[in-house]
């Protein structure tokens, strides 16, 4: 498993008491994710140090496997505010779902029929 529960410095990761925090198992950088379930979907936030920015696509790919195979989620939802992150979501196969004020929701399903 490429993500493990994490309780250290959150480097600005948006989280709350309903989220569990995870770190990507890559020693050269620090990429964190906070996750909460919304029904059968997970809502996730990411934070990265400077070294991790170039590895986010790989981390997100591993995160998808983690969510779909370990957490047994049916969908991943991401709340995006930055254009650069939207471009990354598109490259990772996420699709735009809706816009609310300045936040855009992107999602990706596990590809299995429900």
Residue frames as a rotation matrix with the C-alpha (Angstrom) as fourth column:
UNK 1
0.586 0.811 0.000 0.00
0.811 -0.586 0.000 0.00
0.000 0.000 -1.000 0.00
UNK 2
-0.281 -0.760 0.587 1.47
0.782 -0.536 -0.320 3.35
0.557 0.369 0.744 -1.05
UNK 3
-0.098 0.270 0.958 -0.47
-0.401 -0.892 0.210 5.49
0.911 -0.364 0.196 1.47
UNK 4
-0.337 -0.006 -0.941 -0.38
0.752 0.600 -0.273 5.17
0.566 -0.800 -0.197 5.24
UNK 5
0.742 0.662 -0.108 -2.10
0.571 -0.538 0.620 6.99
0.353 -0.521 -0.777 8.10
UNK 6
-0.345 -0.881 0.325 -0.25
0.647 -0.474 -0.598 10.12
0.680 0.004 0.733 9.12
UNK 7
0.673 0.587 -0.450 -0.32
0.720 -0.381 0.581 12.38
0.169 -0.715 -0.679 12.19
UNK 8
-0.267 -0.883 -0.387 2.68
0.902 -0.370 0.223 14.71
-0.340 -0.289 0.895 11.73
UNK 9
-0.546 -0.039 -0.837 3.06
-0.063 -0.994 0.087 18.22
-0.836 0.100 0.540 10.28
UNK 10
0.180 0.791 0.585 0.17
0.627 0.366 -0.688 18.75
-0.758 0.490 -0.430 7.83
UNK 11
-0.773 -0.634 0.034 1.89
0.444 -0.501 0.743 21.44
-0.453 0.589 0.669 5.68
UNK 12
-0.734 0.515 -0.443 -1.42
-0.573 -0.820 -0.004 23.28
-0.366 0.251 0.896 5.19
UNK 13
-0.891 0.417 -0.179 -3.54
0.226 0.750 0.622 20.21
0.394 0.514 -0.762 4.39
UNK 14
-0.341 0.852 0.396 -7.26
-0.856 -0.456 0.244 21.04
0.389 -0.256 0.885 4.70
UNK 15
-0.632 0.124 -0.765 -8.67
0.257 0.965 -0.056 18.56
0.731 -0.232 -0.642 7.21
UNK 16
-0.049 0.635 0.771 -11.20
-0.841 -0.443 0.312 18.21
0.539 -0.633 0.556 10.02
UNK 17
-0.471 -0.121 0.874 -12.19
-0.749 0.577 -0.324 15.76
-0.465 -0.807 -0.363 12.73
UNK 18
0.597 0.721 0.352 -14.21
-0.378 0.639 -0.670 13.80
-0.708 0.267 0.654 10.13
UNK 19
0.702 -0.436 -0.564 -11.14
-0.574 0.122 -0.809 13.33
0.422 0.892 -0.165 7.88
UNK 20
0.733 -0.640 0.231 -8.38
0.325 0.628 0.707 10.75
-0.598 -0.443 0.668 8.14
UNK 21
0.640 -0.589 -0.493 -4.95
-0.730 -0.667 -0.150 11.93
-0.241 0.455 -0.857 7.04
UNK 22
0.790 -0.373 0.488 -2.59
0.437 0.899 -0.020 9.87
-0.431 0.228 0.873 4.91
UNK 23
0.254 -0.783 -0.567 0.92
-0.667 -0.567 0.484 10.27
-0.701 0.255 -0.666 3.54
UNK 24
0.902 -0.064 -0.426 2.25
-0.342 0.494 -0.799 8.94
0.262 0.867 0.424 0.26
UNK 25
0.744 -0.616 0.259 5.11
0.166 0.546 0.821 6.50
-0.647 -0.568 0.509 0.85
UNK 26
0.597 -0.625 0.503 7.78
0.565 -0.117 -0.817 8.40
0.569 0.772 0.284 -1.09
UNK 27
0.366 -0.506 -0.781 10.81
0.876 -0.097 0.473 9.48
-0.315 -0.857 0.407 0.93
UNK 28
-0.609 -0.725 0.321 12.08
0.793 -0.569 0.220 12.24
0.023 0.388 0.921 -1.38
UNK 29
-0.707 0.441 0.554 8.95
-0.191 -0.872 0.451 14.34
0.681 0.213 0.700 -0.95
UNK 30
-0.852 0.511 -0.117 5.93
0.248 0.197 -0.948 14.88
-0.462 -0.837 -0.295 1.26
UNK 31
-0.660 0.748 -0.075 2.48
-0.402 -0.267 0.876 14.46
0.635 0.608 0.477 -0.29
UNK 32
-0.914 0.393 0.097 -0.48
0.033 0.312 -0.950 14.27
-0.403 -0.865 -0.298 2.08
UNK 33
-0.571 0.821 -0.014 -4.16
-0.067 -0.030 0.997 13.51
0.818 0.570 0.073 1.59
UNK 34
-0.817 0.478 0.322 -7.11
-0.358 0.016 -0.934 14.02
-0.452 -0.878 0.158 3.89
UNK 35
-0.776 0.504 -0.379 -10.07
-0.077 0.521 0.850 11.77
0.626 0.689 -0.365 3.21
UNK 36
-0.652 0.668 0.360 -13.67
-0.425 0.071 -0.902 11.58
-0.628 -0.741 0.238 4.38
UNK 37
-0.828 0.421 0.371 -16.52
0.558 0.692 0.459 9.42
-0.064 0.587 -0.807 3.11
UNK 38
-0.524 0.785 -0.330 -19.64
-0.727 -0.614 -0.307 10.92
-0.443 0.079 0.893 1.53
UNK 39
0.696 0.718 -0.017 -21.82
-0.659 0.630 -0.411 7.85
-0.284 0.298 0.911 1.07
UNK 40
0.770 -0.400 0.497 -19.83
0.450 0.893 0.021 5.49
-0.452 0.208 0.868 -1.18
UNK 41
0.599 -0.580 0.553 -17.53
0.355 -0.426 -0.832 8.26
0.718 0.694 -0.049 -2.39
UNK 42
0.128 -0.609 -0.783 -14.47
0.928 -0.205 0.311 9.77
-0.349 -0.767 0.539 -0.77
UNK 43
0.937 0.010 0.350 -13.87
0.120 -0.949 -0.292 13.49
0.329 0.315 -0.890 -0.69
UNK 44
0.383 -0.892 -0.242 -10.16
0.911 0.321 0.258 14.25
-0.152 -0.319 0.935 -0.69
UNK 45
0.951 -0.305 -0.054 -7.80
-0.309 -0.947 -0.087 17.17
-0.025 0.100 -0.995 -0.23
UNK 46
0.548 -0.836 -0.013 -4.08
0.793 0.525 -0.308 17.12
0.265 0.158 0.951 -1.08
UNK 47
0.883 -0.461 -0.092 -1.06
-0.413 -0.854 0.317 19.09
-0.225 -0.242 -0.944 0.09
UNK 48
0.714 -0.691 0.111 2.49
0.661 0.613 -0.434 18.79
0.232 0.384 0.894 -1.17
UNK 49
0.333 -0.726 -0.601 5.89
0.181 -0.577 0.797 20.14
-0.925 -0.374 -0.061 -0.37
UNK 50
0.340 -0.243 -0.908 7.91
-0.786 -0.604 -0.132 21.68
-0.517 0.759 -0.397 -3.21
UNK 51
-0.712 -0.702 0.007 9.67
-0.604 0.617 0.504 18.38
-0.358 0.355 -0.864 -4.03
UNK 52
-0.541 0.561 0.627 6.33
0.327 0.827 -0.458 16.59
-0.775 -0.043 -0.631 -4.37
UNK 53
0.103 0.671 -0.734 4.76
-0.475 -0.615 -0.629 18.93
-0.874 0.414 0.256 -6.92
UNK 54
-0.283 -0.292 -0.913 6.36
-0.958 0.118 0.260 17.11
0.032 0.949 -0.314 -9.85
UNK 55
-0.973 -0.116 -0.201 5.23
-0.109 0.993 -0.045 13.74
0.205 -0.021 -0.978 -8.48
UNK 56
-0.519 0.830 0.206 1.56
-0.633 -0.211 -0.745 14.59
-0.575 -0.517 0.635 -7.84
UNK 57
0.132 0.591 -0.796 0.30
-0.949 0.307 0.071 12.68
0.286 0.746 0.601 -10.90
UNK 58
-0.447 -0.369 -0.815 2.01
-0.168 0.930 -0.328 9.48
0.878 -0.010 -0.478 -9.66
UNK 59
-0.990 0.089 0.107 0.73
-0.100 0.076 -0.992 10.06
-0.096 -0.993 -0.066 -6.12
UNK 60
-0.235 0.967 -0.103 -2.83
-0.895 -0.257 -0.366 10.58
-0.380 0.006 0.925 -7.37
UNK 61
0.022 0.190 -0.982 -2.63
-0.684 0.719 0.124 7.36
0.729 0.669 0.145 -9.38
UNK 62
-0.766 -0.348 -0.541 -1.52
0.146 0.725 -0.673 5.48
0.626 -0.595 -0.504 -6.25
UNK 63
-0.847 0.500 0.183 -4.22
-0.411 -0.395 -0.822 7.29
-0.338 -0.771 0.540 -4.27
UNK 64
-0.019 0.850 -0.526 -6.89
-0.970 0.112 0.217 6.03
0.243 0.514 0.822 -6.69
UNK 65
-0.208 -0.129 -0.970 -5.73
-0.118 0.987 -0.106 2.45
0.971 0.092 -0.221 -6.14
UNK 66
-0.974 -0.195 -0.117 -5.72
0.104 0.079 -0.992 3.06
0.203 -0.978 -0.056 -2.37
UNK 67
-0.590 0.803 0.084 -9.27
-0.735 -0.490 -0.470 4.47
-0.336 -0.339 0.879 -2.39
UNK 68
0.156 0.722 -0.674 -10.81
-0.922 0.351 0.163 1.91
0.354 0.596 0.721 -4.74
UNK 69
0.057 -0.201 -0.978 -9.03
-0.124 0.971 -0.207 -1.21
0.991 0.133 0.030 -3.48
UNK 70
-0.787 -0.411 -0.460 -8.29
0.386 0.254 -0.887 -0.57
0.481 -0.876 -0.041 0.20
UNK 71
-0.877 0.480 -0.032 -11.02
-0.297 -0.593 -0.748 1.89
-0.378 -0.647 0.663 1.25
UNK 72
-0.635 0.619 0.462 -13.53
0.727 0.681 0.087 0.27
-0.261 0.391 -0.882 -1.16
UNK 73
-0.297 0.491 -0.819 -14.79
-0.183 -0.871 -0.456 3.66
-0.937 0.015 0.348 -2.39
UNK 74
0.230 0.454 0.861 -16.86
0.802 0.413 -0.432 3.81
-0.552 0.790 -0.269 -5.57
UNK 75
0.594 -0.033 0.804 -15.87
0.570 -0.688 -0.449 7.38
0.568 0.725 -0.390 -6.46
UNK 76
-0.321 -0.692 -0.646 -13.30
0.899 -0.438 0.023 10.04
-0.299 -0.574 0.763 -5.59
UNK 77
0.717 0.537 0.445 -14.44
0.623 -0.780 -0.063 13.66
0.313 0.323 -0.893 -5.39
UNK 78
-0.377 -0.871 -0.316 -12.03
0.919 -0.395 -0.008 16.59
-0.118 -0.293 0.949 -5.38
UNK 79
0.791 0.561 -0.242 -12.86
0.550 -0.827 -0.118 20.22
-0.267 -0.040 -0.963 -4.61
UNK 80
-0.161 -0.899 0.407 -10.60
0.985 -0.121 0.124 22.37
-0.063 0.421 0.905 -6.77
UNK 81
0.660 0.337 -0.671 -9.91
0.367 -0.925 -0.104 26.12
-0.655 -0.177 -0.734 -6.64
UNK 82
-0.037 -0.802 -0.597 -6.79
-0.406 -0.534 0.742 26.44
-0.913 0.270 -0.306 -8.84
UNK 83
0.699 0.263 -0.665 -6.61
-0.701 0.068 -0.710 26.18
-0.142 0.962 0.231 -12.65
UNK 84
-0.266 -0.888 -0.375 -3.29
-0.899 0.369 -0.235 24.32
0.347 0.275 -0.897 -12.46
UNK 85
-0.711 0.068 0.700 -4.91
-0.395 0.785 -0.478 21.63
-0.581 -0.616 -0.531 -10.29
UNK 86
0.439 0.897 -0.049 -7.84
-0.473 0.185 -0.862 21.38
-0.764 0.401 0.505 -12.72
UNK 87
0.365 -0.388 -0.846 -5.38
-0.889 0.124 -0.441 20.60
0.276 0.913 -0.300 -15.52
UNK 88
-0.740 -0.647 0.185 -3.80
-0.668 0.675 -0.312 17.90
0.077 -0.355 -0.932 -13.35
UNK 89
-0.262 0.733 0.628 -7.21
-0.372 0.523 -0.767 16.38
-0.891 -0.434 0.136 -12.59
UNK 90
0.661 0.503 -0.557 -7.99
-0.673 0.070 -0.736 16.23
-0.331 0.862 0.384 -16.31
UNK 91
-0.076 -0.791 -0.606 -4.64
-0.874 0.345 -0.341 14.52
0.479 0.504 -0.718 -17.03
UNK 92
-0.862 -0.240 0.446 -5.45
-0.470 0.707 -0.528 11.98
-0.188 -0.665 -0.723 -14.28
UNK 93
-0.812 0.551 -0.192 -8.79
0.261 0.638 0.725 11.09
0.522 0.538 -0.662 -15.89
UNK 94
-0.563 0.651 -0.508 -11.09
0.544 -0.171 -0.822 13.01
-0.622 -0.739 -0.257 -13.55
UNK 95
-0.416 0.518 0.748 -14.16
0.718 -0.317 0.619 14.71
0.558 0.794 -0.240 -15.02
UNK 96
-0.952 0.145 0.270 -15.72
-0.243 -0.894 -0.376 18.04
0.187 -0.423 0.887 -14.14
UNK 97
-0.553 0.793 -0.256 -19.00
0.828 0.557 -0.065 17.61
0.091 -0.248 -0.965 -12.24
UNK 98
0.561 0.787 0.259 -20.16
0.727 -0.617 0.301 21.05
0.397 0.019 -0.918 -11.09
UNK 99
-0.617 -0.691 0.377 -19.16
0.421 -0.695 -0.584 24.54
0.665 -0.201 0.719 -10.01
UNK 100
0.583 0.710 -0.395 -20.29
0.748 -0.279 0.602 26.24
0.318 -0.646 -0.694 -6.79
UNK 101
0.898 -0.268 -0.349 -19.02
-0.095 -0.893 0.441 29.79
-0.430 -0.362 -0.827 -6.29
UNK 102
0.383 -0.824 -0.418 -15.23
-0.923 -0.321 -0.213 29.59
0.041 0.467 -0.883 -6.80
UNK 103
-0.395 -0.490 0.777 -14.96
-0.567 0.796 0.214 25.83
-0.723 -0.356 -0.592 -6.21
UNK 104
0.121 0.373 -0.920 -15.17
-0.922 0.386 0.035 23.20
0.368 0.844 0.390 -8.95
UNK 105
0.233 0.051 0.971 -15.96
-0.582 0.808 0.097 19.58
-0.779 -0.588 0.218 -8.13
UNK 106
-0.097 -0.339 -0.936 -14.14
-0.912 0.407 -0.053 16.92
0.399 0.848 -0.348 -10.13
UNK 107
0.341 0.272 0.900 -14.71
-0.711 0.701 0.058 13.19
-0.615 -0.659 0.433 -9.82
UNK 108
-0.377 -0.418 -0.827 -13.60
-0.808 0.584 0.073 9.76
0.452 0.696 -0.558 -10.92
UNK 109
0.641 0.666 0.381 -15.38
-0.763 0.606 0.225 6.44
-0.082 -0.435 0.897 -10.47
UNK 110
-0.084 -0.696 0.713 -13.86
-0.561 0.625 0.543 3.03
-0.824 -0.354 -0.443 -9.92
UNK 111
-0.525 -0.140 -0.840 -15.03
-0.849 0.161 0.503 1.80
0.065 0.977 -0.203 -13.32
UNK 112
-0.970 0.237 -0.049 -17.08
0.242 0.962 -0.129 -1.03
0.016 -0.137 -0.990 -11.84
UNK 113
-0.342 0.916 0.209 -20.84
-0.118 -0.262 0.958 -1.13
0.932 0.303 0.198 -12.41
UNK 114
-0.833 0.052 0.551 -22.80
-0.552 -0.144 -0.821 -0.55
0.037 -0.988 0.149 -9.23
